[in-house]
Amino acid sequence: MDRRRYLVTAGTAAAVSLGGCLGLTRGENTDFDVGMRPTAFDPPTITVARGEEVVWENTGTRDHTVTAYEASLPDGAEFFASGDYEDEVAARDAWANGAGGALSNGDQFAHTFEIPGEYEYFCIPHESGGMMGTVIVEDRTPTPPE
């Protein structure tokens, strides 16, 4: 085998073997709607129809939470948090007392949004680093899956 062919073959093999290690890009996976990087939700904002479920998945290596900012919820909207806590104080306390509500790599959390409006949420351990997101719920009929 000549040197050029060897380099092409070796380069292709290296690229293929590392392909799964480079992380997810939006749109590569349909098992979840929002992924989690070291200190960011991806995408940071998602728009859904009333009655749709949003699924978050920890696609990173750090533990994360999904926790609603309770004060910013639309009137009548249900509080949501990984760990299914009843309010933001309970979610923060659970994290402080042993990482309650933590999502490890590959773990998922889902919530169905019934009330139109904007829902701001955050990751408790990475809030100071700016790990926050928004779900915008529109008052429209959900689009059927393809």
Biotite code that builds the C-alpha atoms (Angstrom):
import biotite.structure as struc

atoms = struc.array([
    struc.Atom([0.000, 0.000, 0.000], chain_id="A", res_id=1, res_name="MET", atom_name="CA", element="C"),
    struc.Atom([1.436, 3.395, -0.892], chain_id="A", res_id=2, res_name="ASP", atom_name="CA", element="C"),
    struc.Atom([1.786, 6.166, 1.683], chain_id="A", res_id=3, res_name="ARG", atom_name="CA", element="C"),
    struc.Atom([-1.113, 8.287, 0.376], chain_id="A", res_id=4, res_name="ARG", atom_name="CA", element="C"),
    struc.Atom([-3.591, 5.384, 0.423], chain_id="A", res_id=5, res_name="ARG", atom_name="CA", element="C"),
    struc.Atom([-2.417, 4.443, 3.937], chain_id="A", res_id=6, res_name="TYR", atom_name="CA", element="C"),
    struc.Atom([-2.973, 8.009, 5.212], chain_id="A", res_id=7, res_name="LEU", atom_name="CA", element="C"),
    struc.Atom([-6.458, 8.203, 3.672], chain_id="A", res_id=8, res_name="VAL", atom_name="CA", element="C"),
    struc.Atom([-7.419, 4.829, 5.158], chain_id="A", res_id=9, res_name="THR", atom_name="CA", element="C"),
    struc.Atom([-5.996, 5.659, 8.592], chain_id="A", res_id=10, res_name="ALA", atom_name="CA", element="C"),
    struc.Atom([-7.631, 9.107, 8.596], chain_id="A", res_id=11, res_name="GLY", atom_name="CA", element="C"),
    struc.Atom([-11.020, 7.688, 7.657], chain_id="A", res_id=12, res_name="THR", atom_name="CA", element="C"),
    struc.Atom([-10.776, 5.012, 10.349], chain_id="A", res_id=13, res_name="ALA", atom_name="CA", element="C"),
    struc.Atom([-9.858, 7.620, 12.973], chain_id="A", res_id=14, res_name="ALA", atom_name="CA", element="C"),
    struc.Atom([-12.740, 9.902, 11.982], chain_id="A", res_id=15, res_name="ALA", atom_name="CA", element="C"),
    struc.Atom([-15.256, 7.062, 12.092], chain_id="A", res_id=16, res_name="VAL", atom_name="CA", element="C"),
    struc.Atom([-14.018, 5.789, 15.450], chain_id="A", res_id=17, res_name="SER", atom_name="CA", element="C"),
    struc.Atom([-14.256, 9.264, 17.023], chain_id="A", res_id=18, res_name="LEU", atom_name="CA", element="C"),
    struc.Atom([-17.603, 10.150, 15.476], chain_id="A", res_id=19, res_name="GLY", atom_name="CA", element="C"),
    struc.Atom([-19.641, 9.041, 18.475], chain_id="A", res_id=20, res_name="GLY", atom_name="CA", element="C"),
    struc.Atom([-17.400, 10.932, 20.905], chain_id="A", res_id=21, res_name="CYS", atom_name="CA", element="C"),
    struc.Atom([-17.955, 14.391, 19.526], chain_id="A", res_id=22, res_name="LEU", atom_name="CA", element="C"),
    struc.Atom([-21.362, 15.034, 21.096], chain_id="A", res_id=23, res_name="GLY", atom_name="CA", element="C"),
    struc.Atom([-24.809, 15.609, 19.693], chain_id="A", res_id=24, res_name="LEU", atom_name="CA", element="C"),
    struc.Atom([-25.843, 18.371, 17.381], chain_id="A", res_id=25, res_name="THR", atom_name="CA", element="C"),
    struc.Atom([-29.402, 19.607, 17.366], chain_id="A", res_id=26, res_name="ARG", atom_name="CA", element="C"),
    struc.Atom([-31.562, 17.425, 15.144], chain_id="A", res_id=27, res_name="GLY", atom_name="CA", element="C"),
    struc.Atom([-29.409, 14.302, 15.313], chain_id="A", res_id=28, res_name="GLU", atom_name="CA", element="C"),
    struc.Atom([-31.659, 12.524, 17.800], chain_id="A", res_id=29, res_name="ASN", atom_name="CA", element="C"),
    struc.Atom([-35.430, 12.197, 17.971], chain_id="A", res_id=30, res_name="THR", atom_name="CA", element="C"),
    struc.Atom([-35.597, 10.529, 21.392], chain_id="A", res_id=31, res_name="ASP", atom_name="CA", element="C"),
    struc.Atom([-35.503, 13.888, 23.180], chain_id="A", res_id=32, res_name="PHE", atom_name="CA", element="C"),
    struc.Atom([-36.205, 17.572, 22.533], chain_id="A", res_id=33, res_name="ASP", atom_name="CA", element="C"),
    struc.Atom([-33.590, 19.311, 24.686], chain_id="A", res_id=34, res_name="VAL", atom_name="CA", element="C"),
    struc.Atom([-30.083, 18.034, 25.399], chain_id="A", res_id=35, res_name="GLY", atom_name="CA", element="C"),
    struc.Atom([-27.707, 19.108, 28.166], chain_id="A", res_id=36, res_name="MET", atom_name="CA", element="C"),
    struc.Atom([-24.116, 20.188, 27.632], chain_id="A", res_id=37, res_name="ARG", atom_name="CA", element="C"),
    struc.Atom([-21.689, 21.009, 30.481], chain_id="A", res_id=38, res_name="PRO", atom_name="CA", element="C"),
    struc.Atom([-23.365, 24.355, 31.280], chain_id="A", res_id=39, res_name="THR", atom_name="CA", element="C"),
    struc.Atom([-26.100, 24.811, 28.673], chain_id="A", res_id=40, res_name="ALA", atom_name="CA", element="C"),
    struc.Atom([-29.394, 23.420, 27.472], chain_id="A", res_id=41, res_name="PHE", atom_name="CA", element="C"),
    struc.Atom([-29.442, 22.660, 23.726], chain_id="A", res_id=42, res_name="ASP", atom_name="CA", element="C"),
    struc.Atom([-31.466, 24.282, 22.320], chain_id="A", res_id=43, res_name="PRO", atom_name="CA", element="C"),
    struc.Atom([-31.831, 26.990, 24.987], chain_id="A", res_id=44, res_name="PRO", atom_name="CA", element="C"),
    struc.Atom([-35.338, 27.863, 23.736], chain_id="A", res_id=45, res_name="THR", atom_name="CA", element="C"),
    struc.Atom([-37.950, 25.504, 22.332], chain_id="A", res_id=46, res_name="ILE", atom_name="CA", element="C"),
    struc.Atom([-41.454, 26.276, 21.061], chain_id="A", res_id=47, res_name="THR", atom_name="CA", element="C"),
    struc.Atom([-44.259, 23.721, 21.389], chain_id="A", res_id=48, res_name="VAL", atom_name="CA", element="C"),
    struc.Atom([-48.041, 23.595, 21.137], chain_id="A", res_id=49, res_name="ALA", atom_name="CA", element="C"),
    struc.Atom([-50.337, 23.447, 24.137], chain_id="A", res_id=50, res_name="ARG", atom_name="CA", element="C"),
    struc.Atom([-50.607, 19.810, 25.284], chain_id="A", res_id=51, res_name="GLY", atom_name="CA", element="C"),
    struc.Atom([-47.210, 18.731, 23.924], chain_id="A", res_id=52, res_name="GLU", atom_name="CA", element="C"),
    struc.Atom([-44.614, 16.924, 25.988], chain_id="A", res_id=53, res_name="GLU", atom_name="CA", element="C"),
    struc.Atom([-41.016, 18.143, 26.124], chain_id="A", res_id=54, res_name="VAL", atom_name="CA", element="C"),
    struc.Atom([-38.321, 15.555, 26.857], chain_id="A", res_id=55, res_name="VAL", atom_name="CA", element="C"),
    struc.Atom([-34.944, 16.605, 28.229], chain_id="A", res_id=56, res_name="TRP", atom_name="CA", element="C"),
    struc.Atom([-31.991, 14.207, 28.144], chain_id="A", res_id=57, res_name="GLU", atom_name="CA", element="C"),
    struc.Atom([-28.635, 14.587, 29.839], chain_id="A", res_id=58, res_name="ASN", atom_name="CA", element="C"),
    struc.Atom([-26.290, 14.225, 26.868], chain_id="A", res_id=59, res_name="THR", atom_name="CA", element="C"),
    struc.Atom([-23.260, 15.329, 28.874], chain_id="A", res_id=60, res_name="GLY", atom_name="CA", element="C"),
    struc.Atom([-21.094, 13.885, 31.609], chain_id="A", res_id=61, res_name="THR", atom_name="CA", element="C"),
    struc.Atom([-22.087, 16.175, 34.495], chain_id="A", res_id=62, res_name="ARG", atom_name="CA", element="C"),
    struc.Atom([-25.225, 15.713, 36.588], chain_id="A", res_id=63, res_name="ASP", atom_name="CA", element="C"),
    struc.Atom([-27.946, 18.268, 35.811], chain_id="A", res_id=64, res_name="HIS", atom_name="CA", element="C"),
    struc.Atom([-31.470, 19.181, 36.884], chain_id="A", res_id=65, res_name="THR", atom_name="CA", element="C"),
    struc.Atom([-34.434, 20.636, 35.051], chain_id="A", res_id=66, res_name="VAL", atom_name="CA", element="C"),
    struc.Atom([-36.147, 23.055, 37.439], chain_id="A", res_id=67, res_name="THR", atom_name="CA", element="C"),
    struc.Atom([-38.816, 25.650, 36.659], chain_id="A", res_id=68, res_name="ALA", atom_name="CA", element="C"),
    struc.Atom([-38.441, 29.183, 37.958], chain_id="A", res_id=69, res_name="TYR", atom_name="CA", element="C"),
    struc.Atom([-41.654, 29.069, 39.945], chain_id="A", res_id=70, res_name="GLU", atom_name="CA", element="C"),
    struc.Atom([-42.202, 32.846, 39.995], chain_id="A", res_id=71, res_name="ALA", atom_name="CA", element="C"),
    struc.Atom([-42.127, 33.024, 36.190], chain_id="A", res_id=72, res_name="SER", atom_name="CA", element="C"),
    struc.Atom([-44.731, 30.330, 35.494], chain_id="A", res_id=73, res_name="LEU", atom_name="CA", element="C"),
    struc.Atom([-47.859, 31.423, 33.608], chain_id="A", res_id=74, res_name="PRO", atom_name="CA", element="C"),
    struc.Atom([-50.976, 31.729, 35.786], chain_id="A", res_id=75, res_name="ASP", atom_name="CA", element="C"),
    struc.Atom([-52.427, 28.288, 36.497], chain_id="A", res_id=76, res_name="GLY", atom_name="CA", element="C"),
    struc.Atom([-49.379, 26.420, 35.149], chain_id="A", res_id=77, res_name="ALA", atom_name="CA", element="C"),
    struc.Atom([-48.012, 23.394, 36.959], chain_id="A", res_id=78, res_name="GLU", atom_name="CA", element="C"),
    struc.Atom([-44.526, 23.578, 38.507], chain_id="A", res_id=79, res_name="PHE", atom_name="CA", element="C"),
    struc.Atom([-42.059, 21.080, 37.024], chain_id="A", res_id=80, res_name="PHE", atom_name="CA", element="C"),
    struc.Atom([-38.698, 19.732, 38.121], chain_id="A", res_id=81, res_name="ALA", atom_name="CA", element="C"),
    struc.Atom([-36.666, 16.595, 37.642], chain_id="A", res_id=82, res_name="SER", atom_name="CA", element="C"),
    struc.Atom([-37.306, 14.624, 40.807], chain_id="A", res_id=83, res_name="GLY", atom_name="CA", element="C"),
    struc.Atom([-40.981, 15.696, 40.676], chain_id="A", res_id=84, res_name="ASP", atom_name="CA", element="C"),
    struc.Atom([-40.754, 18.187, 43.545], chain_id="A", res_id=85, res_name="TYR", atom_name="CA", element="C"),
    struc.Atom([-43.814, 20.253, 44.408], chain_id="A", res_id=86, res_name="GLU", atom_name="CA", element="C"),
    struc.Atom([-42.050, 23.623, 44.250], chain_id="A", res_id=87, res_name="ASP", atom_name="CA", element="C"),
    struc.Atom([-38.745, 25.369, 43.578], chain_id="A", res_id=88, res_name="GLU", atom_name="CA", element="C"),
    struc.Atom([-37.762, 25.518, 47.255], chain_id="A", res_id=89, res_name="VAL", atom_name="CA", element="C"),
    struc.Atom([-38.219, 21.745, 47.626], chain_id="A", res_id=90, res_name="ALA", atom_name="CA", element="C"),
    struc.Atom([-36.155, 21.121, 44.468], chain_id="A", res_id=91, res_name="ALA", atom_name="CA", element="C"),
    struc.Atom([-33.325, 23.385, 45.662], chain_id="A", res_id=92, res_name="ARG", atom_name="CA", element="C"),
    struc.Atom([-33.380, 21.794, 49.135], chain_id="A", res_id=93, res_name="ASP", atom_name="CA", element="C"),
    struc.Atom([-33.280, 18.274, 47.664], chain_id="A", res_id=94, res_name="ALA", atom_name="CA", element="C"),
    struc.Atom([-30.242, 19.172, 45.542], chain_id="A", res_id=95, res_name="TRP", atom_name="CA", element="C"),
    struc.Atom([-28.470, 20.762, 48.531], chain_id="A", res_id=96, res_name="ALA", atom_name="CA", element="C"),
    struc.Atom([-29.130, 17.675, 50.654], chain_id="A", res_id=97, res_name="ASN", atom_name="CA", element="C"),
    struc.Atom([-27.725, 15.039, 48.321], chain_id="A", res_id=98, res_name="GLY", atom_name="CA", element="C"),
    struc.Atom([-28.165, 15.968, 44.667], chain_id="A", res_id=99, res_name="ALA", atom_name="CA", element="C"),
    struc.Atom([-31.893, 15.242, 44.606], chain_id="A", res_id=100, res_name="GLY", atom_name="CA", element="C"),
    struc.Atom([-33.426, 15.532, 41.160], chain_id="A", res_id=101, res_name="GLY", atom_name="CA", element="C"),
    struc.Atom([-30.108, 14.841, 39.426], chain_id="A", res_id=102, res_name="ALA", atom_name="CA", element="C"),
    struc.Atom([-30.148, 13.546, 35.875], chain_id="A", res_id=103, res_name="LEU", atom_name="CA", element="C"),
    struc.Atom([-26.989, 11.597, 35.021], chain_id="A", res_id=104, res_name="SER", atom_name="CA", element="C"),
    struc.Atom([-25.756, 10.877, 31.498], chain_id="A", res_id=105, res_name="ASN", atom_name="CA", element="C"),
    struc.Atom([-28.571, 9.304, 29.478], chain_id="A", res_id=106, res_name="GLY", atom_name="CA", element="C"),
    struc.Atom([-31.303, 10.075, 32.039], chain_id="A", res_id=107, res_name="ASP", atom_name="CA", element="C"),
    struc.Atom([-34.461, 11.782, 30.815], chain_id="A", res_id=108, res_name="GLN", atom_name="CA", element="C"),
    struc.Atom([-37.126, 14.025, 32.288], chain_id="A", res_id=109, res_name="PHE", atom_name="CA", element="C"),
    struc.Atom([-40.421, 14.889, 30.579], chain_id="A", res_id=110, res_name="ALA", atom_name="CA", element="C"),
    struc.Atom([-43.175, 17.413, 31.197], chain_id="A", res_id=111, res_name="HIS", atom_name="CA", element="C"),
    struc.Atom([-46.412, 18.119, 29.315], chain_id="A", res_id=112, res_name="THR", atom_name="CA", element="C"),
    struc.Atom([-47.284, 21.807, 28.943], chain_id="A", res_id=113, res_name="PHE", atom_name="CA", element="C"),
    struc.Atom([-51.020, 22.545, 29.129], chain_id="A", res_id=114, res_name="GLU", atom_name="CA", element="C"),
    struc.Atom([-51.083, 26.337, 29.574], chain_id="A", res_id=115, res_name="ILE", atom_name="CA", element="C"),
    struc.Atom([-49.801, 28.711, 26.852], chain_id="A", res_id=116, res_name="PRO", atom_name="CA", element="C"),
    struc.Atom([-46.995, 31.091, 27.814], chain_id="A", res_id=117, res_name="GLY", atom_name="CA", element="C"),
    struc.Atom([-43.266, 31.208, 28.510], chain_id="A", res_id=118, res_name="GLU", atom_name="CA", element="C"),
    struc.Atom([-41.712, 28.832, 31.012], chain_id="A", res_id=119, res_name="TYR", atom_name="CA", element="C"),
    struc.Atom([-38.223, 29.671, 32.242], chain_id="A", res_id=120, res_name="GLU", atom_name="CA", element="C"),
    struc.Atom([-36.187, 26.879, 33.808], chain_id="A", res_id=121, res_name="TYR", atom_name="CA", element="C"),
    struc.Atom([-32.651, 26.202, 34.978], chain_id="A", res_id=122, res_name="PHE", atom_name="CA", element="C"),
    struc.Atom([-30.155, 23.609, 36.200], chain_id="A", res_id=123, res_name="CYS", atom_name="CA", element="C"),
    struc.Atom([-29.634, 23.995, 39.955], chain_id="A", res_id=124, res_name="ILE", atom_name="CA", element="C"),
    struc.Atom([-25.892, 23.153, 40.126], chain_id="A", res_id=125, res_name="PRO", atom_name="CA", element="C"),
    struc.Atom([-25.074, 25.196, 37.010], chain_id="A", res_id=126, res_name="HIS", atom_name="CA", element="C"),
    struc.Atom([-27.461, 28.132, 37.456], chain_id="A", res_id=127, res_name="GLU", atom_name="CA", element="C"),
    struc.Atom([-24.608, 30.494, 38.380], chain_id="A", res_id=128, res_name="SER", atom_name="CA", element="C"),
    struc.Atom([-22.901, 29.498, 35.111], chain_id="A", res_id=129, res_name="GLY", atom_name="CA", element="C"),
    struc.Atom([-25.972, 30.552, 33.135], chain_id="A", res_id=130, res_name="GLY", atom_name="CA", element="C"),
    struc.Atom([-27.542, 27.143, 32.460], chain_id="A", res_id=131, res_name="MET", atom_name="CA", element="C"),
    struc.Atom([-31.084, 28.313, 31.802], chain_id="A", res_id=132, res_name="MET", atom_name="CA", element="C"),
    struc.Atom([-33.693, 27.642, 29.162], chain_id="A", res_id=133, res_name="GLY", atom_name="CA", element="C"),
    struc.Atom([-37.146, 28.634, 27.989], chain_id="A", res_id=134, res_name="THR", atom_name="CA", element="C"),
    struc.Atom([-40.129, 26.652, 26.751], chain_id="A", res_id=135, res_name="VAL", atom_name="CA", element="C"),
    struc.Atom([-42.588, 28.741, 24.746], chain_id="A", res_id=136, res_name="ILE", atom_name="CA", element="C"),
    struc.Atom([-46.033, 27.143, 24.648], chain_id="A", res_id=137, res_name="VAL", atom_name="CA", element="C"),
    struc.Atom([-48.316, 28.360, 21.876], chain_id="A", res_id=138, res_name="GLU", atom_name="CA", element="C"),
    struc.Atom([-52.094, 28.089, 21.943], chain_id="A", res_id=139, res_name="ASP", atom_name="CA", element="C"),
    struc.Atom([-52.394, 25.879, 18.869], chain_id="A", res_id=140, res_name="ARG", atom_name="CA", element="C"),
    struc.Atom([-53.105, 22.261, 18.069], chain_id="A", res_id=141, res_name="THR", atom_name="CA", element="C"),
    struc.Atom([-50.021, 20.026, 18.232], chain_id="A", res_id=142, res_name="PRO", atom_name="CA", element="C"),
    struc.Atom([-48.591, 18.928, 14.895], chain_id="A", res_id=143, res_name="THR", atom_name="CA", element="C"),
    struc.Atom([-48.990, 15.149, 14.429], chain_id="A", res_id=144, res_name="PRO", atom_name="CA", element="C"),
    struc.Atom([-45.684, 13.224, 14.237], chain_id="A", res_id=145, res_name="PRO", atom_name="CA", element="C"),
    struc.Atom([-44.482, 12.282, 10.767], chain_id="A", res_id=146, res_name="GLU", atom_name="CA", element="C"),
])
